[in-house]
Amino acid sequence: MKKVLIALTTTFALTGVGFAAMSDVDTDGDGVASFTELLAVYPTLTEDGFSAIDANADGVVDEAEMTAAEEAGLIPDA
């Protein structure tokens, strides 16, 4: 898991991709972001990276998980 977090952080840092607000990611308006929705904003995101962000493993990322991922450096600020 530690390797996944390091790889994901490095990938985002090298691509210069900034953090997108949940409203920018949640294209269907259901209040959460699916892997497909996040992939549209972060094209280098892997399924392992998504799993690292999806802390409760429910298959979607909510606002709290996005915030925690940003704070953990998984999704850097813009």
N, C-alpha and C positions, 0 to 999 in steps of 0.2 A: 504494500500500500504506500509506503514511504517513497518508493521509486516512482510510482504513478504520480504522486503529488509533486515531486521534484520535476518530473518530465512535463507535467501540465503547466506548472509555474514557469519553467524555462520556455516552453513553447509560446505562451502568451507574452512573456517578456520580450522575446525575440521578434515576434510579429508586430509588436506595438499596438495590439488591439486593446482598446479601452473598455471599461465597464459600461454596459448598456443598462438603462433602467428597465425594470420589469415590464413597464408599459411598451417599451420598444421591442422586447423579446416575445412577450405574450401576444402573438398575432391573432389568436382566436378568442381572446378576451375572457378566458376561463379562470384567470387569476394565478395560473401556474405555467411553467415553461416545460415543454417536452424536449426530448433530445433533438428532435427535428427543428423545433423553434430555436433552440440554442445554436444548433449547427448552422442555421442561416445567418446568425450574427457572428459566430465564432467558427469559421469553416475548418479550423485545425483541431477542433474538439473531437476527442475519441470517446468511445463508449466507456472506457476506463476512467477518463477524465470526467465524464458526466456522472459516473457512479461516485466519484470522489466528491462532487458537488451535491449530489442527491443524498444527503446525510441520513435520511430515514428510509431510504431504499424503496420509496413508493412509486418510482418510475417517473416522477415529475419534480421540478424544482420550484419551491415557493419563494416568496419574498425574503423570508428569514434565512433560507438556505443560500440565496443569492448574496445576501448581506454577509453571511458568515464566510462564504467562499471569497468574497472580495476582501474581507478583513484578514483572511488566512493567506492572501496573496495568490489565490487560484485564479481570480479574475481581477487584474490590476485596474486602478482608477484610470479614467481617461485623462 
